[in-house]
Each structure stands twice: as structure tokens, then as C-alpha cells.
Amino acid sequence: MPDYTRRELTRLLLAAAAVAASPAPLAKAFAAAEGEGELFSIALASWSFHMALWRGEMEAGELPGLAKSLGVEALEWTSKTFRPLSGGRELMFQAPPAAFFNQLRAAADDAGVSNQVLGAGGPYYLATADRTVLNEALDFFLQYVEPAQVLGCNVLRAELYCDLPQGPGREGEAKKRAMEGLQALLDKTADSGLVINVENHHGVSSQAAWLADLIVSMDHPRLGLTVDTNNFRIDQPMPYRADPDQLPRYEDRYQGLEILMPLANWVSVKTYAFDSTGYEASMNYPRIMDIIRASGYRGHLSIEYEGAGDPLDGVRKSVEMLDKLQRHFFEEA
């Protein structure tokens, strides 16, 4: 992250708060938690079960019923989890045929859960000076527009990566190229009814002030922001081609969340392991929840469990933690 002054960070926060307070059409893109006695709704990300799905130990169509059994009524799908990898890794980056999504929608309807977000990610660059590279990225994301519509999702999330070389002025040029790439994607999906979300997801997109400035500068009614509670690693411009010997560099998670949350229309709640009190062991979730609540956000908290062991147990403990935090913060509200 560049050395932003306190004045610059305050400017971004004020700009983000102004956007969040405006009656933007983006508010229609997701269902806020409107139940009596609730601040937030809990969602489940299919990524929580990505290893089981890749190994063929479970099928995507089982997830809606599983979510319902845990008391979760909203789903976030990740494109890389739709099929097992027995047919080859390249299947991660190819949308299944239309029949698959019709069946998945039927499974969700039968279980009584809603499909809210389809996240598409792969080794593609939306922030690039190379038109051929950009077109490859656009083609990749566009293959998921119709599936998102069939599923009934409100949001298509596109991972945002930059292929510009490191050096002076990179962040300013990255912003320019990201705006061009995102605008092209927004234009090509103009008739879809979908909001296009980006996320803090490695590299320059995980620099919170940079990402907030991008969203505020574009000021587009169909551009949204997924905020991930743990994606603040800034040294991997392309995680799909990461150097395992590179020492990681991170931004401060809590400062990043304070900057980004006023712009959020979706929150990805990362969990890995839990302590004896039932709280996630690697992050201060009471502090995180306080930041989320203070931002005015009242939408979904989507569980993305990435820990070892049984993912079902990890998701269940994540639900219990969020329920406990919700009770605590609602009683204080």
C-alpha cells in the first residue's frame, strides 16, 4: 500500500460513506437482512466445500439442501466449484452446460434457498494495457452471465487482477486500466440486470484505499463491492501464478475493513479454525463485526470456510459464531 496520509484516507472514507448513504439502484441488487431482530443474514459460499466438490465427494446440487439444514437460506456460488476435477484442471475455468444450471436452480428452489451471487475467477486480467488479454478476460466472465441469470443471482463477481509491471506510477495506471476493463464488462452486461462486483482479492485490489478510490471514481450504479475479511495480501498480482518462495506482504486487516465496508454490498466471512470460546482463532471477529455494523451495512455475511478437517463442521461453527455475534450486537443496537 502506498503511504497515504491521514487526510487522504479520511477523504476516501468520507467519499465511501457518501456513496453508501445515497439511494443508489445498487440497493436492489441484494436482499438486506430485514427480519425482525436481525442485523445481518447468513449466506454460504460454495468455496467452503471446494475440496469435496473437486474430489467428487459431493455434488453442487447437494449444497442447497445442506445450507437449509444449517439454517442458511442464501448461497454464493464460485465458478471453480461447479465440477469435479477428474476431467482436468481446465474445467475450473469453463462454465458447465445450461442443463447443469437449470438443475442447480431447481435444487435451490426445492430446498427453499436463494442464489445470490455467482463469483467467477481465473487467471485473467481485467486491468491490462493489452487489448487481447482484456478480451480474453471479458470472454471468460461473460460465459457466466446467463448461468447467473438462470440461477436467479443478483450479482456476478469478477476477480480483478492487473498485469502491469511493478514500478513508479503503477497504481495510477492500474486504476486507469481497471476502470477501462470494468467499464467494458459493465457495457457488455448492460442488459443482464446483474450487478458486477469486484473484491479485495490479492495484489493491487487488496490495497483498500486503492480499491475504494476505484469504486468511488467509477460511481457506476451497477458496480458493487464484495469485502473479504481476510484478503489483504498485496504482493500477489496473480494468485493463480504465485511464486511460493515470495514472502507475503499484508495490509492491516482492520484498517482495510474500515475503508472498504461503507461501500460493500456483500461480505465474505473467512474462517479457518476456532478457539475454545467458539470464535475464529486467527481474526478478531467481535472487532470485525463492530466495524461492519458501524459502516451501516445490513446485508449478507457469506461464510467462506477454508480450514482443515471436516468443512461441514467448520461451516457449522461459523454459523454458530455469527449467530452469537448477531445476538450480541443486536442487543447493543
N, C-alpha and C positions, 0 to 999 in steps of 0.2 A: 504493500500500500504506500502511496506517496505520502509525504509529510504534510498532510492537510493541517491548516491552522484551526484553532477552536472556532474562529469566526466562519471559516469555510464549512466546517462540519455543522455548525448551527444553521447556516444558510440552507444546507441540504435538508436538515431535519425540518426546518420551517416550511420548505417547499414541499416536502413529503407530506407533512401534516395538512397543508392546504389542499393537496390533491386528494388525500383521504377524506377530507371534510366536504369536498364538492359532491353534488348529486350526479355522479358520472354514470353512464349506461353500464359501466363495468359491474355495478352492484347487482345487475340482473344475471350475471354470469355464474353465480354460485349461490347456494342456499345457506344463508346465515342461520345460526342457531336461534330459533325463535320459540323453542319450548319453554314453558313456564319453569322458572328455577334453573335455567341453564345459561351459561355464558358462551359455551362452545359445543359443537357437535364433533363426535369422534368418527374418523374415517379410517380405512385400512388400505395401505398400499400393497399391491401385489408383489412388490420387490421384497417384502418381508419373507416371502416363500420362494425366492428366486432359485435357490439351490434345489429345492424339492421339485420345482417345476422344470428346471433344466434337466434334472436326472430322470424325469418321467415318473417320479414317486407320487405326484398328484397332477391333476389337470386343472387348467384355468377355470373350467366350468364348475369346479368344486368350491371355488373361493366365495361366491356369493352366499351359499348356504353356511359355510364356515363363519363368515363375517356375522351373519344373522345370529348364529348360535352364541357368539360372543357379545351380543347386544350392540353391534355396529351396523349401521344402516346406509353407509356410503362407501364407495370404492374408488380408489385411484389406481388405474392400470398403468403399468410400464411396458412399453412395446417389446422390450427384450425378454419378457417373461411369458409370452404367449405360447411358445412351443418348446418342447424338449430339444436338447442339442445333439441328440443321437444322429441327426441328419447333417450335422456340420455347424460350426460357429456362425457361418454367414447367415443362417436362418434368423439369428438375433436381429438382423437389420433388414429383414424382408417381412412385409405385412402378410399374414395368412389370408387365404381366400375369403370372399364375402360370407360364405356359409358359416365360417367359424364365428364371425361377429354376430350373425343372427342367432346362433345357438347360445352365445355368451349373453346376449341381451335377454333371451328367453330365460336363461338360468337366473339372471338378476331379478327379472320380473317375478318369477316363481318364488324366489326367496324373499321378495319384498324389500330389496335394497336398490339404491340408485347408483348409477355410474356417473361420477362427477368429472373426473379428469383422465385423459389419456396422455401419458408422457412419452415422447419419442426421443430417443437418444442414440447416438452412434458417432463414429469417427468422421464427423462432417463439420465444416466451418461456415458459420453464418457471418462472421466478421473477417472478411478477406478482401484483398485487392484483386484477386484473380477471379474473373467472371466465370470461368469454367468450374472452379472449386465451389463458388457460390451456387451455381446452377445444380451441381451435384447435391449440395445440402438442401436446396429447395425441393428437388425431386424426392429426396428421402423423406422430408417432413410431409410433403403433400400426399404421399401414399397413405397417410393415416387420417386424412380429413374425413373421408367417407366412413371409415370404421368408427371414428369418434362420434359422428352423427348417428350411425346405426345404434351404437351403444347408448345414446342419449346423453353423452357427456356435454358439459358446458364449456370445458377448457381443453385445448390442445397445448401441451407444454413442450417447448422446443429447447433442447440444450444449446447453449450459446458458447462457442469456442472461437478463439482468434489465432490465426496463423502468422501474424506479423512478427518479424524478428525483434528480439529484445534490443533496446537502445533508447536514446533520448527521444522524447515525443511519442513514444509508443502508445501510451494511454489515450492521448488525444486522437491519434489516428485510429486506434481501436474503437473509440466511441463513434467516430465518423463511419467506419466500415460496419460496425454493429447496427447503427441506425439505418444504413442502406440495406443491409441484409434483412433486418426485421421489417422494414417498410415493404420490401419486395414480398416477403411472406405474408404480411398483412394484406397487401393488394391482391395476391393470388388466392387468398381465402376470404375475400370480402363478402361473398355471397353465402358463406357457410354458416353464419350465425355463431361461430366459435370465437371465444377469446383466446388469444395467443399468449401464453405465459412463458416467461423466462425465469431462471432460478440462479441463485448463487451456487455454482456448480464447477468449482476449480478454476484456476487461472485468474484472468482479469475479471471474470464475472463474480468471483468470490471476494473482490475488493468492494466492500459495502458502499463506500462513498461513490466510487465509480459507477456501480450498478444503479444506485439511487439517482445519480445525476443523469444517467442514460434514460431511465424511465420518466423522470420529470421533464427532461428535454424533449422527448418524443411526444409526450402528452397526447397519447392516442387512446380513444375510448375502447379499443379492443386489445390493448396491450396490458397484460397483467403481470403480477409478480408472485411466484412461489418462493417463500422464505424457508430455507432449510436450517434447522437449529445447529447443524454441525459442519456444514460445507463452507469452511472459511480457509481452506488451503489454497494459497495463492501462487505456488511455484509449479503447478502442473497445467500448462496451457492446453494439453490434450491428454486426459487421463487414460484414454484407450491406447495411447502410445507412450506411457510414462516410463521414465528411467528409474528402475528400482534402486539404483545407487544414489539417487539425488536426495539430499537431505531436505525434509519437508519444512516449509515456512507457512505460518498461520497468522491470520489477523486475530485480534481479540474478539471472541465469540459474542460477548455481551454488548460491547460497543457496536459491533456489526448488526446485531439484532435491533438495538435501539435506533439505528439509522434506517434499517430496511422495513421494520414492521409497520410504520404508518402507511406504507404503500402496498401491503400484502393483500391478496385476495385468496391465498391458500397457504397453509403452513404444513411443512413436512417435519414431523417429530421423530428424530433419530433416537433409537435406544439400542443398547448393547448388552448391558448387564445391570443387575440390581443389588442394592445393599440390603442389610437385614431389616431396614425400615420400609422397604418396598419402593424406594426411589432409585432412579437411574444413577449408576455409580460414577460415571465419567463426566457428568454435567450437573450443574445446579439448577434443577428443574423448577423449584419454587421461585428462584430468581428469574428464570426464563419466563415462567408463567406471569410473573408480575410485569415484565417488560411487554409481553403480549397483551395483557389486559390494559395496561396504561396506554398502549397505542390506539385503543379503540376498536381493535379487531374483534369480531364476533362470528367468525366463520368456522370452518372445519379445521380440526387438528388431525392430520393424517399420519398414522403410525407406520414408521418405516424401520422395522426391527432388523438389525444387521449383526446380532451377536452370535456366539457359538451355541451349540446344543439345539434343543428342540425349538423351532421357530414358533410353534403353537403356544408353548409355554411362555416364550418371550413376548409374544403379542398379548397374551392374556395378562401378564404382569404389566405391560404397557397400558392396557385398558384400565386396569385397577389403579395405576398411578395417576392417570389423567382424571379418572372419576374422583379420586381423593383430592386432587388439586382443584378440581372444579367445585367440589363441595366447600373447600376451604375459602376459595376466592369469592364464591357466591355469597357465603355468609358474611364476608367482609364488605361486599358491594353495597 
